[in-house]
Structures are given as structure tokens and as C-alpha cells.
Amino acid sequence: MQTVKDAANYVSETIQGGGATASKEANKEVAKDSNASVGTRLSAAKDAVSDKMDEQKHESKAEINEQKLKN
């Protein structure tokens, strides 16, 4: 039963990490857009940093669950 739970957690964290990656990349593009206002660009840059932290958190959790499945 624990193996099924670990597998589900691995999939969930992998998907969430992918979502954070997509959001980070979108925010990076907005931050680079010279047509956007300074406030918008700064907000997007801040959000990209936050998304990067989320991405790393989910990747770490996914890796932990993957290791549990191998043992």
C-alpha cells in the first residue's frame, strides 16, 4: 500500500514541478518584455523567483518518492 502512495506522490510532485517550470518560464518572458511596464516586469521577475523555488521543492519531493520506490 505504501508503494502505491509513494508512486502517486511521485507523479503528483512531478506534475506540480512541471507546472512551476511552465509558470517560471512564462514569467521570465514577461520580465524580459520591453513593452511591459516596469511594475509588470518587476512583478513577473518576483513571481519567476517564487516559481523557481516551488519547482525545486517539487523536484526534491519527487526525487525522495522515487528513491522510496526503488528501495
CHARMM-style PDB file with segment names, atoms N, HN, CA, C and O in Angstrom:
ATOM      1  N   MET     1       0.821  -1.190   0.000  1.00  0.00      PROA
ATOM      2  CA  MET     1       0.000   0.000   0.000  1.00  0.00      PROA
ATOM      3  C   MET     1       0.872   1.263   0.000  1.00  0.00      PROA
ATOM      4  O   MET     1       0.554   2.242  -0.676  1.00  0.00      PROA
ATOM      5  N   GLN     2       1.965   1.234   0.758  1.00  0.00      PROA
ATOM      6  HN  GLN     2       2.224   0.439   1.308  1.00  0.00      PROA
ATOM      7  CA  GLN     2       2.849   2.398   0.818  1.00  0.00      PROA
ATOM      8  C   GLN     2       3.478   2.669  -0.547  1.00  0.00      PROA
ATOM      9  O   GLN     2       3.705   3.824  -0.910  1.00  0.00      PROA
ATOM     10  N   THR     3       3.759   1.606  -1.304  1.00  0.00      PROA
ATOM     11  HN  THR     3       3.575   0.668  -1.010  1.00  0.00      PROA
ATOM     12  CA  THR     3       4.352   1.771  -2.630  1.00  0.00      PROA
ATOM     13  C   THR     3       3.412   2.534  -3.551  1.00  0.00      PROA
ATOM     14  O   THR     3       3.851   3.399  -4.309  1.00  0.00      PROA
ATOM     15  N   VAL     4       2.126   2.220  -3.489  1.00  0.00      PROA
ATOM     16  HN  VAL     4       1.770   1.517  -2.873  1.00  0.00      PROA
ATOM     17  CA  VAL     4       1.136   2.921  -4.313  1.00  0.00      PROA
ATOM     18  C   VAL     4       1.091   4.398  -3.920  1.00  0.00      PROA
ATOM     19  O   VAL     4       1.025   5.276  -4.780  1.00  0.00      PROA
ATOM     20  N   LYS     5       1.125   4.656  -2.636  1.00  0.00      PROA
ATOM     21  HN  LYS     5       1.178   3.942  -1.937  1.00  0.00      PROA
ATOM     22  CA  LYS     5       1.097   6.033  -2.139  1.00  0.00      PROA
ATOM     23  C   LYS     5       2.343   6.794  -2.598  1.00  0.00      PROA
ATOM     24  O   LYS     5       2.247   7.939  -3.039  1.00  0.00      PROA
ATOM     25  N   ASP     6       3.508   6.159  -2.493  1.00  0.00      PROA
ATOM     26  HN  ASP     6       3.586   5.229  -2.135  1.00  0.00      PROA
ATOM     27  CA  ASP     6       4.752   6.796  -2.933  1.00  0.00      PROA
ATOM     28  C   ASP     6       4.721   7.075  -4.433  1.00  0.00      PROA
ATOM     29  O   ASP     6       5.183   8.123  -4.883  1.00  0.00      PROA
ATOM     30  N   ALA     7       4.177   6.135  -5.206  1.00  0.00      PROA
ATOM     31  HN  ALA     7       3.801   5.284  -4.841  1.00  0.00      PROA
ATOM     32  CA  ALA     7       4.076   6.324  -6.655  1.00  0.00      PROA
ATOM     33  C   ALA     7       3.151   7.494  -6.980  1.00  0.00      PROA
ATOM     34  O   ALA     7       3.460   8.316  -7.842  1.00  0.00      PROA
ATOM     35  N   ALA     8       2.021   7.562  -6.289  1.00  0.00      PROA
ATOM     36  HN  ALA     8       1.770   6.894  -5.588  1.00  0.00      PROA
ATOM     37  CA  ALA     8       1.077   8.660  -6.514  1.00  0.00      PROA
ATOM     38  C   ALA     8       1.710   9.999  -6.134  1.00  0.00      PROA
ATOM     39  O   ALA     8       1.540  10.995  -6.837  1.00  0.00      PROA
ATOM     40  N   ASN     9       2.432  10.014  -5.030  1.00  0.00      PROA
ATOM     41  HN  ASN     9       2.570   9.205  -4.459  1.00  0.00      PROA
ATOM     42  CA  ASN     9       3.112  11.245  -4.606  1.00  0.00      PROA
ATOM     43  C   ASN     9       4.181  11.656  -5.610  1.00  0.00      PROA
ATOM     44  O   ASN     9       4.350  12.842  -5.892  1.00  0.00      PROA
ATOM     45  N   TYR    10       4.902  10.677  -6.148  1.00  0.00      PROA
ATOM     46  HN  TYR    10       4.765   9.713  -5.919  1.00  0.00      PROA
ATOM     47  CA  TYR    10       5.924  10.960  -7.156  1.00  0.00      PROA
ATOM     48  C   TYR    10       5.294  11.619  -8.382  1.00  0.00      PROA
ATOM     49  O   TYR    10       5.788  12.633  -8.876  1.00  0.00      PROA
ATOM     50  N   VAL    11       4.202  11.035  -8.864  1.00  0.00      PROA
ATOM     51  HN  VAL    11       3.801  10.212  -8.463  1.00  0.00      PROA
ATOM     52  CA  VAL    11       3.524  11.582 -10.044  1.00  0.00      PROA
ATOM     53  C   VAL    11       3.008  12.988  -9.747  1.00  0.00      PROA
ATOM     54  O   VAL    11       3.180  13.903 -10.552  1.00  0.00      PROA
ATOM     55  N   SER    12       2.383  13.149  -8.600  1.00  0.00      PROA
ATOM     56  HN  SER    12       2.244  12.405  -7.946  1.00  0.00      PROA
ATOM     57  CA  SER    12       1.837  14.452  -8.217  1.00  0.00      PROA
ATOM     58  C   SER    12       2.919  15.523  -8.140  1.00  0.00      PROA
ATOM     59  O   SER    12       2.750  16.619  -8.675  1.00  0.00      PROA
ATOM     60  N   GLU    13       4.012  15.214  -7.486  1.00  0.00      PROA
ATOM     61  HN  GLU    13       4.149  14.324  -7.051  1.00  0.00      PROA
ATOM     62  CA  GLU    13       5.095  16.191  -7.344  1.00  0.00      PROA
ATOM     63  C   GLU    13       5.748  16.490  -8.691  1.00  0.00      PROA
ATOM     64  O   GLU    13       6.152  17.625  -8.945  1.00  0.00      PROA
ATOM     65  N   THR    14       5.854  15.484  -9.550  1.00  0.00      PROA
ATOM     66  HN  THR    14       5.526  14.563  -9.343  1.00  0.00      PROA
ATOM     67  CA  THR    14       6.425  15.695 -10.879  1.00  0.00      PROA
ATOM     68  C   THR    14       5.546  16.644 -11.690  1.00  0.00      PROA
ATOM     69  O   THR    14       6.052  17.545 -12.359  1.00  0.00      PROA
ATOM     70  N   ILE    15       4.240  16.441 -11.629  1.00  0.00      PROA
ATOM     71  HN  ILE    15       3.830  15.709 -11.086  1.00  0.00      PROA
ATOM     72  CA  ILE    15       3.302  17.305 -12.355  1.00  0.00      PROA
ATOM     73  C   ILE    15       3.354  18.729 -11.801  1.00  0.00      PROA
ATOM     74  O   ILE    15       3.395  19.695 -12.563  1.00  0.00      PROA
ATOM     75  N   GLN    16       3.352  18.851 -10.487  1.00  0.00      PROA
ATOM     76  HN  GLN    16       3.319  18.066  -9.869  1.00  0.00      PROA
ATOM     77  CA  GLN    16       3.404  20.180  -9.874  1.00  0.00      PROA
ATOM     78  C   GLN    16       4.712  20.894 -10.213  1.00  0.00      PROA
ATOM     79  O   GLN    16       4.728  22.106 -10.429  1.00  0.00      PROA
ATOM     80  N   GLY    17       5.795  20.144 -10.256  1.00  0.00      PROA
ATOM     81  HN  GLY    17       5.783  19.159 -10.081  1.00  0.00      PROA
ATOM     82  CA  GLY    17       7.080  20.724 -10.646  1.00  0.00      PROA
ATOM     83  C   GLY    17       7.057  21.216 -12.080  1.00  0.00      PROA
ATOM     84  O   GLY    17       7.622  22.263 -12.397  1.00  0.00      PROA
ATOM     85  N   GLY    18       6.399  20.452 -12.948  1.00  0.00      PROA
ATOM     86  HN  GLY    18       5.941  19.602 -12.690  1.00  0.00      PROA
ATOM     87  CA  GLY    18       6.261  20.866 -14.344  1.00  0.00      PROA
ATOM     88  C   GLY    18       5.439  22.135 -14.481  1.00  0.00      PROA
ATOM     89  O   GLY    18       5.745  22.999 -15.303  1.00  0.00      PROA
ATOM     90  N   GLY    19       4.400  22.241 -13.675  1.00  0.00      PROA
ATOM     91  HN  GLY    19       4.151  21.540 -13.008  1.00  0.00      PROA
ATOM     92  CA  GLY    19       3.582  23.455 -13.688  1.00  0.00      PROA
ATOM     93  C   GLY    19       4.367  24.663 -13.221  1.00  0.00      PROA
ATOM     94  O   GLY    19       4.241  25.750 -13.786  1.00  0.00      PROA
ATOM     95  N   ALA    20       5.175  24.477 -12.196  1.00  0.00      PROA
ATOM     96  HN  ALA    20       5.278  23.595 -11.737  1.00  0.00      PROA
ATOM     97  CA  ALA    20       6.008  25.573 -11.694  1.00  0.00      PROA
ATOM     98  C   ALA    20       7.039  25.985 -12.742  1.00  0.00      PROA
ATOM     99  O   ALA    20       7.340  27.170 -12.890  1.00  0.00      PROA
ATOM    100  N   THR    21       7.574  25.013 -13.462  1.00  0.00      PROA
ATOM    101  HN  THR    21       7.330  24.051 -13.341  1.00  0.00      PROA
ATOM    102  CA  THR    21       8.539  25.311 -14.521  1.00  0.00      PROA
ATOM    103  C   THR    21       7.889  26.141 -15.621  1.00  0.00      PROA
ATOM    104  O   THR    21       8.461  27.130 -16.078  1.00  0.00      PROA
ATOM    105  N   ALA    22       6.697  25.739 -16.045  1.00  0.00      PROA
ATOM    106  HN  ALA    22       6.232  24.935 -15.674  1.00  0.00      PROA
ATOM    107  CA  ALA    22       5.984  26.471 -17.095  1.00  0.00      PROA
ATOM    108  C   ALA    22       5.677  27.898 -16.649  1.00  0.00      PROA
ATOM    109  O   ALA    22       5.847  28.844 -17.418  1.00  0.00      PROA
ATOM    110  N   SER    23       5.231  28.046 -15.421  1.00  0.00      PROA
ATOM    111  HN  SER    23       5.093  27.277 -14.796  1.00  0.00      PROA
ATOM    112  CA  SER    23       4.920  29.373 -14.886  1.00  0.00      PROA
ATOM    113  C   SER    23       6.176  30.231 -14.807  1.00  0.00      PROA
ATOM    114  O   SER    23       6.146  31.418 -15.133  1.00  0.00      PROA
ATOM    115  N   LYS    24       7.281  29.626 -14.372  1.00  0.00      PROA
ATOM    116  HN  LYS    24       7.305  28.662 -14.107  1.00  0.00      PROA
ATOM    117  CA  LYS    24       8.553  30.348 -14.271  1.00  0.00      PROA
ATOM    118  C   LYS    24       8.977  30.875 -15.636  1.00  0.00      PROA
ATOM    119  O   LYS    24       9.371  32.033 -15.768  1.00  0.00      PROA
ATOM    120  N   GLU    25       8.893  30.023 -16.641  1.00  0.00      PROA
ATOM    121  HN  GLU    25       8.573  29.082 -16.534  1.00  0.00      PROA
ATOM    122  CA  GLU    25       9.306  30.427 -17.986  1.00  0.00      PROA
ATOM    123  C   GLU    25       8.416  31.543 -18.531  1.00  0.00      PROA
ATOM    124  O   GLU    25       8.909  32.477 -19.165  1.00  0.00      PROA
ATOM    125  N   ALA    26       7.111  31.451 -18.287  1.00  0.00      PROA
ATOM    126  HN  ALA    26       6.711  30.693 -17.772  1.00  0.00      PROA
ATOM    127  CA  ALA    26       6.193  32.500 -18.739  1.00  0.00      PROA
ATOM    128  C   ALA    26       6.516  33.822 -18.043  1.00  0.00      PROA
ATOM    129  O   ALA    26       6.527  34.878 -18.677  1.00  0.00      PROA
ATOM    130  N   ASN    27       6.774  33.758 -16.755  1.00  0.00      PROA
ATOM    131  HN  ASN    27       6.765  32.901 -16.240  1.00  0.00      PROA
ATOM    132  CA  ASN    27       7.110  34.981 -16.016  1.00  0.00      PROA
ATOM    133  C   ASN    27       8.443  35.565 -16.464  1.00  0.00      PROA
ATOM    134  O   ASN    27       8.604  36.785 -16.496  1.00  0.00      PROA
ATOM    135  N   LYS    28       9.390  34.715 -16.807  1.00  0.00      PROA
ATOM    136  HN  LYS    28       9.259  33.724 -16.781  1.00  0.00      PROA
ATOM    137  CA  LYS    28      10.674  35.209 -17.308  1.00  0.00      PROA
ATOM    138  C   LYS    28      10.478  35.980 -18.610  1.00  0.00      PROA
ATOM    139  O   LYS    28      11.109  37.014 -18.828  1.00  0.00      PROA
ATOM    140  N   GLU    29       9.603  35.473 -19.468  1.00  0.00      PROA
ATOM    141  HN  GLU    29       9.091  34.633 -19.291  1.00  0.00      PROA
ATOM    142  CA  GLU    29       9.345  36.156 -20.736  1.00  0.00      PROA
ATOM    143  C   GLU    29       8.705  37.522 -20.506  1.00  0.00      PROA
ATOM    144  O   GLU    29       9.066  38.496 -21.167  1.00  0.00      PROA
ATOM    145  N   VAL    30       7.760  37.597 -19.574  1.00  0.00      PROA
ATOM    146  HN  VAL    30       7.467  36.806 -19.037  1.00  0.00      PROA
ATOM    147  CA  VAL    30       7.130  38.883 -19.256  1.00  0.00      PROA
ATOM    148  C   VAL    30       8.178  39.839 -18.685  1.00  0.00      PROA
ATOM    149  O   VAL    30       8.199  41.019 -19.034  1.00  0.00      PROA
ATOM    150  N   ALA    31       9.036  39.337 -17.818  1.00  0.00      PROA
ATOM    151  HN  ALA    31       9.019  38.379 -17.534  1.00  0.00      PROA
ATOM    152  CA  ALA    31      10.067  40.182 -17.208  1.00  0.00      PROA
ATOM    153  C   ALA    31      11.033  40.741 -18.253  1.00  0.00      PROA
ATOM    154  O   ALA    31      11.589  41.823 -18.066  1.00  0.00      PROA
ATOM    155  N   LYS    32      11.232  40.019 -19.338  1.00  0.00      PROA
ATOM    156  HN  LYS    32      10.780  39.140 -19.490  1.00  0.00      PROA
ATOM    157  CA  LYS    32      12.138  40.459 -20.403  1.00  0.00      PROA
ATOM    158  C   LYS    32      11.456  41.367 -21.428  1.00  0.00      PROA
ATOM    159  O   LYS    32      12.134  42.005 -22.233  1.00  0.00      PROA
ATOM    160  N   ASP    33      10.131  41.432 -21.404  1.00  0.00      PROA
ATOM    161  HN  ASP    33       9.580  40.914 -20.749  1.00  0.00      PROA
ATOM    162  CA  ASP    33       9.352  42.161 -22.414  1.00  0.00      PROA
ATOM    163  C   ASP    33       9.497  43.670 -22.229  1.00  0.00      PROA
ATOM    164  O   ASP    33       8.983  44.236 -21.264  1.00  0.00      PROA
ATOM    165  N   SER    34      10.190  44.307 -23.143  1.00  0.00      PROA
ATOM    166  HN  SER    34      10.608  43.847 -23.926  1.00  0.00      PROA
ATOM    167  CA  SER    34      10.413  45.751 -23.032  1.00  0.00      PROA
ATOM    168  C   SER    34       9.136  46.553 -23.259  1.00  0.00      PROA
ATOM    169  O   SER    34       9.096  47.743 -22.946  1.00  0.00      PROA
ATOM    170  N   ASN    35       8.100  45.930 -23.793  1.00  0.00      PROA
ATOM    171  HN  ASN    35       8.133  44.963 -24.048  1.00  0.00      PROA
ATOM    172  CA  ASN    35       6.825  46.620 -23.999  1.00  0.00      PROA
ATOM    173  C   ASN    35       5.967  46.638 -22.739  1.00  0.00      PROA
ATOM    174  O   ASN    35       4.999  47.395 -22.667  1.00  0.00      PROA
ATOM    175  N   ALA    36       6.303  45.826 -21.752  1.00  0.00      PROA
ATOM    176  HN  ALA    36       7.089  45.211 -21.811  1.00  0.00      PROA
ATOM    177  CA  ALA    36       5.548  45.779 -20.497  1.00  0.00      PROA
ATOM    178  C   ALA    36       6.025  46.900 -19.574  1.00  0.00      PROA
ATOM    179  O   ALA    36       7.165  47.357 -19.668  1.00  0.00      PROA
ATOM    180  N   SER    37       5.141  47.330 -18.689  1.00  0.00      PROA
ATOM    181  HN  SER    37       4.215  46.959 -18.613  1.00  0.00      PROA
ATOM    182  CA  SER    37       5.514  48.389 -17.749  1.00  0.00      PROA
ATOM    183  C   SER    37       6.564  47.872 -16.764  1.00  0.00      PROA
ATOM    184  O   SER    37       6.725  46.665 -16.580  1.00  0.00      PROA
ATOM    185  N   VAL    38       7.264  48.800 -16.145  1.00  0.00      PROA
ATOM    186  HN  VAL    38       7.133  49.780 -16.295  1.00  0.00      PROA
ATOM    187  CA  VAL    38       8.298  48.431 -15.179  1.00  0.00      PROA
ATOM    188  C   VAL    38       7.686  47.637 -14.030  1.00  0.00      PROA
ATOM    189  O   VAL    38       8.259  46.642 -13.588  1.00  0.00      PROA
ATOM    190  N   GLY    39       6.528  48.070 -13.547  1.00  0.00      PROA
ATOM    191  HN  GLY    39       6.062  48.878 -13.907  1.00  0.00      PROA
ATOM    192  CA  GLY    39       5.862  47.367 -12.451  1.00  0.00      PROA
ATOM    193  C   GLY    39       5.506  45.944 -12.820  1.00  0.00      PROA
ATOM    194  O   GLY    39       5.677  45.025 -12.019  1.00  0.00      PROA
ATOM    195  N   THR    40       5.011  45.762 -14.034  1.00  0.00      PROA
ATOM    196  HN  THR    40       4.872  46.508 -14.685  1.00  0.00      PROA
ATOM    197  CA  THR    40       4.650  44.426 -14.513  1.00  0.00      PROA
ATOM    198  C   THR    40       5.886  43.551 -14.630  1.00  0.00      PROA
ATOM    199  O   THR    40       5.868  42.377 -14.258  1.00  0.00      PROA
ATOM    200  N   ARG    41       6.958  44.133 -15.149  1.00  0.00      PROA
ATOM    201  HN  ARG    41       6.973  45.086 -15.450  1.00  0.00      PROA
ATOM    202  CA  ARG    41       8.192  43.372 -15.310  1.00  0.00      PROA
ATOM    203  C   ARG    41       8.780  42.964 -13.966  1.00  0.00      PROA
ATOM    204  O   ARG    41       9.250  41.837 -13.809  1.00  0.00      PROA
ATOM    205  N   LEU    42       8.756  43.876 -12.995  1.00  0.00      PROA
ATOM    206  HN  LEU    42       8.375  44.791 -13.122  1.00  0.00      PROA
ATOM    207  CA  LEU    42       9.273  43.555 -11.661  1.00  0.00      PROA
ATOM    208  C   LEU    42       8.429  42.484 -10.981  1.00  0.00      PROA
ATOM    209  O   LEU    42       8.958  41.583 -10.330  1.00  0.00      PROA
ATOM    210  N   SER    43       7.128  42.591 -11.135  1.00  0.00      PROA
ATOM    211  HN  SER    43       6.698  43.324 -11.663  1.00  0.00      PROA
ATOM    212  CA  SER    43       6.229  41.596 -10.545  1.00  0.00      PROA
ATOM    213  C   SER    43       6.474  40.223 -11.168  1.00  0.00      PROA
ATOM    214  O   SER    43       6.502  39.213 -10.464  1.00  0.00      PROA
ATOM    215  N   ALA    44       6.649  40.190 -12.482  1.00  0.00      PROA
ATOM    216  HN  ALA    44       6.626  41.010 -13.053  1.00  0.00      PROA
ATOM    217  CA  ALA    44       6.904  38.925 -13.172  1.00  0.00      PROA
ATOM    218  C   ALA    44       8.244  38.331 -12.741  1.00  0.00      PROA
ATOM    219  O   ALA    44       8.365  37.116 -12.588  1.00  0.00      PROA
ATOM    220  N   ALA    45       9.240  39.178 -12.548  1.00  0.00      PROA
ATOM    221  HN  ALA    45       9.142  40.165 -12.673  1.00  0.00      PROA
ATOM    222  CA  ALA    45      10.549  38.692 -12.100  1.00  0.00      PROA
ATOM    223  C   ALA    45      10.441  38.089 -10.703  1.00  0.00      PROA
ATOM    224  O   ALA    45      11.013  37.034 -10.431  1.00  0.00      PROA
ATOM    225  N   LYS    46       9.709  38.758  -9.823  1.00  0.00      PROA
ATOM    226  HN  LYS    46       9.244  39.615 -10.044  1.00  0.00      PROA
ATOM    227  CA  LYS    46       9.497  38.244  -8.463  1.00  0.00      PROA
ATOM    228  C   LYS    46       8.766  36.906  -8.519  1.00  0.00      PROA
ATOM    229  O   LYS    46       9.125  35.965  -7.812  1.00  0.00      PROA
ATOM    230  N   ASP    47       7.742  36.828  -9.363  1.00  0.00      PROA
ATOM    231  HN  ASP    47       7.450  37.592  -9.938  1.00  0.00      PROA
ATOM    232  CA  ASP    47       6.983  35.583  -9.498  1.00  0.00      PROA
ATOM    233  C   ASP    47       7.846  34.461 -10.072  1.00  0.00      PROA
ATOM    234  O   ASP    47       7.693  33.304  -9.681  1.00  0.00      PROA
ATOM    235  N   ALA    48       8.747  34.791 -10.993  1.00  0.00      PROA
ATOM    236  HN  ALA    48       8.870  35.731 -11.311  1.00  0.00      PROA
ATOM    237  CA  ALA    48       9.638  33.781 -11.570  1.00  0.00      PROA
ATOM    238  C   ALA    48      10.555  33.199 -10.498  1.00  0.00      PROA
ATOM    239  O   ALA    48      10.823  31.997 -10.494  1.00  0.00      PROA
ATOM    240  N   VAL    49      11.035  34.043  -9.594  1.00  0.00      PROA
ATOM    241  HN  VAL    49      10.818  35.019  -9.598  1.00  0.00      PROA
ATOM    242  CA  VAL    49      11.887  33.564  -8.497  1.00  0.00      PROA
ATOM    243  C   VAL    49      11.085  32.636  -7.589  1.00  0.00      PROA
ATOM    244  O   VAL    49      11.570  31.579  -7.186  1.00  0.00      PROA
ATOM    245  N   SER    50       9.868  33.035  -7.274  1.00  0.00      PROA
ATOM    246  HN  SER    50       9.475  33.894  -7.601  1.00  0.00      PROA
ATOM    247  CA  SER    50       8.997  32.203  -6.435  1.00  0.00      PROA
ATOM    248  C   SER    50       8.705  30.863  -7.115  1.00  0.00      PROA
ATOM    249  O   SER    50       8.714  29.813  -6.472  1.00  0.00      PROA
ATOM    250  N   ASP    51       8.448  30.915  -8.426  1.00  0.00      PROA
ATOM    251  HN  ASP    51       8.441  31.768  -8.949  1.00  0.00      PROA
ATOM    252  CA  ASP    51       8.187  29.687  -9.178  1.00  0.00      PROA
ATOM    253  C   ASP    51       9.408  28.776  -9.183  1.00  0.00      PROA
ATOM    254  O   ASP    51       9.270  27.555  -9.113  1.00  0.00      PROA
ATOM    255  N   LYS    52      10.593  29.355  -9.265  1.00  0.00      PROA
ATOM    256  HN  LYS    52      10.705  30.347  -9.321  1.00  0.00      PROA
ATOM    257  CA  LYS    52      11.827  28.564  -9.245  1.00  0.00      PROA
ATOM    258  C   LYS    52      11.961  27.829  -7.918  1.00  0.00      PROA
ATOM    259  O   LYS    52      12.363  26.666  -7.886  1.00  0.00      PROA
ATOM    260  N   MET    53      11.624  28.508  -6.820  1.00  0.00      PROA
ATOM    261  HN  MET    53      11.298  29.453  -6.845  1.00  0.00      PROA
ATOM    262  CA  MET    53      11.690  27.853  -5.507  1.00  0.00      PROA
ATOM    263  C   MET    53      10.667  26.720  -5.428  1.00  0.00      PROA
ATOM    264  O   MET    53      10.965  25.651  -4.895  1.00  0.00      PROA
ATOM    265  N   ASP    54       9.461  26.950  -5.957  1.00  0.00      PROA
ATOM    266  HN  ASP    54       9.219  27.819  -6.390  1.00  0.00      PROA
ATOM    267  CA  ASP    54       8.444  25.897  -5.980  1.00  0.00      PROA
ATOM    268  C   ASP    54       8.906  24.720  -6.832  1.00  0.00      PROA
ATOM    269  O   ASP    54       8.735  23.561  -6.454  1.00  0.00      PROA
ATOM    270  N   GLU    55       9.491  25.029  -7.979  1.00  0.00      PROA
ATOM    271  HN  GLU    55       9.630  25.971  -8.286  1.00  0.00      PROA
ATOM    272  CA  GLU    55       9.992  23.998  -8.887  1.00  0.00      PROA
ATOM    273  C   GLU    55      11.008  23.106  -8.172  1.00  0.00      PROA
ATOM    274  O   GLU    55      10.928  21.881  -8.255  1.00  0.00      PROA
ATOM    275  N   GLN    56      11.951  23.715  -7.480  1.00  0.00      PROA
ATOM    276  HN  GLN    56      12.016  24.710  -7.412  1.00  0.00      PROA
ATOM    277  CA  GLN    56      12.979  22.947  -6.774  1.00  0.00      PROA
ATOM    278  C   GLN    56      12.378  22.129  -5.640  1.00  0.00      PROA
ATOM    279  O   GLN    56      12.799  20.997  -5.401  1.00  0.00      PROA
ATOM    280  N   LYS    57      11.401  22.691  -4.942  1.00  0.00      PROA
ATOM    281  HN  LYS    57      11.059  23.610  -5.136  1.00  0.00      PROA
ATOM    282  CA  LYS    57      10.742  21.977  -3.843  1.00  0.00      PROA
ATOM    283  C   LYS    57      10.045  20.726  -4.374  1.00  0.00      PROA
ATOM    284  O   LYS    57      10.173  19.647  -3.796  1.00  0.00      PROA
ATOM    285  N   HSD    58       9.307  20.873  -5.475  1.00  0.00      PROA
ATOM    286  HN  HSD    58       9.203  21.749  -5.944  1.00  0.00      PROA
ATOM    287  CA  HSD    58       8.579  19.731  -6.028  1.00  0.00      PROA
ATOM    288  C   HSD    58       9.534  18.688  -6.610  1.00  0.00      PROA
ATOM    289  O   HSD    58       9.298  17.487  -6.479  1.00  0.00      PROA
ATOM    290  N   GLU    59      10.604  19.144  -7.247  1.00  0.00      PROA
ATOM    291  HN  GLU    59      10.795  20.120  -7.353  1.00  0.00      PROA
ATOM    292  CA  GLU    59      11.583  18.198  -7.786  1.00  0.00      PROA
ATOM    293  C   GLU    59      12.237  17.396  -6.665  1.00  0.00      PROA
ATOM    294  O   GLU    59      12.466  16.196  -6.811  1.00  0.00      PROA
ATOM    295  N   SER    60      12.536  18.048  -5.560  1.00  0.00      PROA
ATOM    296  HN  SER    60      12.350  19.023  -5.441  1.00  0.00      PROA
ATOM    297  CA  SER    60      13.142  17.352  -4.415  1.00  0.00      PROA
ATOM    298  C   SER    60      12.194  16.316  -3.837  1.00  0.00      PROA
ATOM    299  O   SER    60      12.595  15.190  -3.545  1.00  0.00      PROA
ATOM    300  N   LYS    61      10.932  16.702  -3.672  1.00  0.00      PROA
ATOM    301  HN  LYS    61      10.606  17.617  -3.909  1.00  0.00      PROA
ATOM    302  CA  LYS    61       9.946  15.767  -3.133  1.00  0.00      PROA
ATOM    303  C   LYS    61       9.727  14.594  -4.087  1.00  0.00      PROA
ATOM    304  O   LYS    61       9.581  13.453  -3.648  1.00  0.00      PROA
ATOM    305  N   ALA    62       9.703  14.874  -5.389  1.00  0.00      PROA
ATOM    306  HN  ALA    62       9.821  15.801  -5.745  1.00  0.00      PROA
ATOM    307  CA  ALA    62       9.532  13.801  -6.369  1.00  0.00      PROA
ATOM    308  C   ALA    62      10.712  12.836  -6.306  1.00  0.00      PROA
ATOM    309  O   ALA    62      10.531  11.621  -6.385  1.00  0.00      PROA
ATOM    310  N   GLU    63      11.908  13.374  -6.165  1.00  0.00      PROA
ATOM    311  HN  GLU    63      12.055  14.361  -6.101  1.00  0.00      PROA
ATOM    312  CA  GLU    63      13.099  12.522  -6.088  1.00  0.00      PROA
ATOM    313  C   GLU    63      13.070  11.644  -4.840  1.00  0.00      PROA
ATOM    314  O   GLU    63      13.441  10.471  -4.895  1.00  0.00      PROA
ATOM    315  N   ILE    64      12.635  12.203  -3.730  1.00  0.00      PROA
ATOM    316  HN  ILE    64      12.333  13.155  -3.685  1.00  0.00      PROA
ATOM    317  CA  ILE    64      12.521  11.412  -2.492  1.00  0.00      PROA
ATOM    318  C   ILE    64      11.551  10.257  -2.696  1.00  0.00      PROA
ATOM    319  O   ILE    64      11.840   9.125  -2.311  1.00  0.00      PROA
ATOM    320  N   ASN    65      10.399  10.542  -3.301  1.00  0.00      PROA
ATOM    321  HN  ASN    65      10.165  11.462  -3.614  1.00  0.00      PROA
ATOM    322  CA  ASN    65       9.416   9.482  -3.537  1.00  0.00      PROA
ATOM    323  C   ASN    65       9.927   8.454  -4.536  1.00  0.00      PROA
ATOM    324  O   ASN    65       9.635   7.265  -4.413  1.00  0.00      PROA
ATOM    325  N   GLU    66      10.685   8.908  -5.518  1.00  0.00      PROA
ATOM    326  HN  GLU    66      10.922   9.875  -5.618  1.00  0.00      PROA
ATOM    327  CA  GLU    66      11.263   7.977  -6.487  1.00  0.00      PROA
ATOM    328  C   GLU    66      12.252   7.039  -5.793  1.00  0.00      PROA
ATOM    329  O   GLU    66      12.271   5.840  -6.073  1.00  0.00      PROA
ATOM    330  N   GLN    67      13.064   7.577  -4.898  1.00  0.00      PROA
ATOM    331  HN  GLN    67      13.048   8.551  -4.672  1.00  0.00      PROA
ATOM    332  CA  GLN    67      14.017   6.748  -4.159  1.00  0.00      PROA
ATOM    333  C   GLN    67      13.300   5.733  -3.272  1.00  0.00      PROA
ATOM    334  O   GLN    67      13.759   4.598  -3.137  1.00  0.00      PROA
ATOM    335  N   LYS    68      12.184   6.128  -2.669  1.00  0.00      PROA
ATOM    336  HN  LYS    68      11.811   7.050  -2.779  1.00  0.00      PROA
ATOM    337  CA  LYS    68      11.400   5.199  -1.853  1.00  0.00      PROA
ATOM    338  C   LYS    68      10.904   4.032  -2.702  1.00  0.00      PROA
ATOM    339  O   LYS    68      10.859   2.893  -2.238  1.00  0.00      PROA
ATOM    340  N   LEU    69      10.532   4.324  -3.949  1.00  0.00      PROA
ATOM    341  HN  LEU    69      10.569   5.250  -4.325  1.00  0.00      PROA
ATOM    342  CA  LEU    69      10.033   3.269  -4.834  1.00  0.00      PROA
ATOM    343  C   LEU    69      11.136   2.281  -5.209  1.00  0.00      PROA
ATOM    344  O   LEU    69      10.865   1.100  -5.426  1.00  0.00      PROA
ATOM    345  N   LYS    70      12.365   2.754  -5.284  1.00  0.00      PROA
ATOM    346  HN  LYS    70      12.586   3.713  -5.107  1.00  0.00      PROA
ATOM    347  CA  LYS    70      13.485   1.889  -5.661  1.00  0.00      PROA
ATOM    348  C   LYS    70      13.929   0.985  -4.520  1.00  0.00      PROA
ATOM    349  O   LYS    70      14.570  -0.041  -4.752  1.00  0.00      PROA
ATOM    350  N   ASN    71      13.596   1.354  -3.301  1.00  0.00      PROA
ATOM    351  HN  ASN    71      13.076   2.187  -3.112  1.00  0.00      PROA
ATOM    352  CA  ASN    71      14.031   0.568  -2.133  1.00  0.00      PROA
ATOM    353  C   ASN    71      12.981  -0.411  -1.693  1.00  0.00      PROA
ATOM    354  OT1 ASN    71      13.189  -1.147  -0.728  1.00  0.00      PROA
TER     355      ASN     71
END
